[in-house]
Amino acid sequence: MALGTAPGAARGAQIASLGHYLPEAVVSTEEVAGRLGIDPEWVVARTGIRERRQAAKDETVVDLATAAATHALAGLDADPRFSGAASLVDTVIVATSTPESTMPSVAARVAARTGLGHPAAFDLNAACAGFCHGLATADGLVRSGTSRGVLVIGADKATAWLDWDDRDTAILFGDGAGAAVVLPHDRRAIGPVVWGSVGEESHLISIGEEDRVLRQQGRTVYRWATGLGDTVARVCERAGVEPGGLAAFVPHQANLRIVNALAKHLGVAGDAVATDVVGSGNTIAATIPLALSRMRHRPNLANGGDVLLFGFGAGLSYAGQVVTLPPLPTACPVGGAAGTAWGEFRDVR
């Protein structure tokens, strides 16, 4: 048989809503540095991190992901243009590399908790680049007509995998989650992805099979990450966007020095650059959706515009795309997540 265009295929896909979640417990850099016997200002100078959040012992990655997903879904219900659109979500993707168990998937459990019926649900592991991988997958699923709506979540509980005596990791990581709802759109509002991996260097960041501890060779990883400027610029080229025209740049929040180095290469500065790492630390796959959701109401994004997302980390994997955000609606009754939807809702099937 000949395969034609699926009946539900859409011309484009869009991020219709955003949400995020951070655990309540705040761990200051002073506290971490005190454990390690080092100067807290030394940590701040090298990472930019002043505090991070730590999930409770009984708070799981499923809990983190569900909270962020609930926030994003509430954003749909709060915007009259997308009222009822949550019923279209038939696929759930969770990007994580720190699940408490490998089976069942985090995504399946989140789907059950959020009352989404019986959607396709699966996890993917591309570490800190995971959300951008998930977003690219969601874009393809919606534009092909395979899915009517996709909930994409980045969630990690990194602190459960740390050696708190390891200076290379203990000073960096925190816990959190971010989520986005992707729906059909009459134009392409999620640009083509630029992605890849350097598998021969995958040993530089890993979780041990026996001790289940997160370790990295920090200096080598830093050199690799700060050298990704041309790759980040290529994301703009593929989207047909000039870096100077970006409303915001949201890279993986690994380290403030890396963020600043990539932003400088692009020529983007000030409030246009996400610096969530200062208060949240490195939350692995959660950093990009978490930062994007939290900065959505900054003045530079109030009128919408093009936002460059770029993740990089273990694998060594990287992925990035430009997404187009709309102007905020006049009313945003749900803090942080509401008002991120735009355009007229329509069921393309």
Secondary structure, DSSP 8 states (H G I E B T S, - for coil): ------TT--SEEEEEEEEEE--SEEEEHHHHHHHHTS-HHHHHHHH---EEEE--TT--HHHHHHHHHHHHHHHHHHSGGGTTGGGG--EEEEE-S--S-SSS-HHHHHHHHTT--S-EEEEE--GGGHHHHHHHHHHHHHHHTS-S-EEEEEEEEGGGG--TT-HHHHTTB-EEEEEEEEEEESS--B---EEEE-GGGGGGEEE-TTT--EEE-HHHHHHHHHT-HHHHHHHHHHHT--GGG-SEEEE--S-HHHHHHHHHHHT--GGGB--THHHH-B-GGGHHHHHHHHHTTSHHHHT-EEEEEEEEEGGGEEEEEEEEE----S---STTTTT---S------
